[in-house]
């Protein structure tokens, strides 16, 4: 089989699409665990985060860079005084 850049890109995009679909599919079941449902048009409250504390948590978290940033943001939002951070 001859693999060129176009074939490789198609394979990469196909795998990425499957991975994204697998991540998005169970999101409704995770929302049901918290007994909170965000309706269409609802907006979450803005809450300022301590940038240095969030960056420090991201730096100390293991895993890849996307996981580190996501984990730090969600953890800091959950620990904040925002009404949206409580379930």
BELURFEN-V466992 format. One record per pair of residues at least 12 apart in sequence whose C-alpha atoms are under 7 Angstrom apart, sorted by the first residue. I is the first residue (numbers start at 1). J is the second residue. Records with the same first field share a line. If there is no record, write none. Layout:
I->J + J
//
This chain:
34->87
36->87
44->84
45->84
47->82
54->72 + 73 + 76
57->72
58->72
//
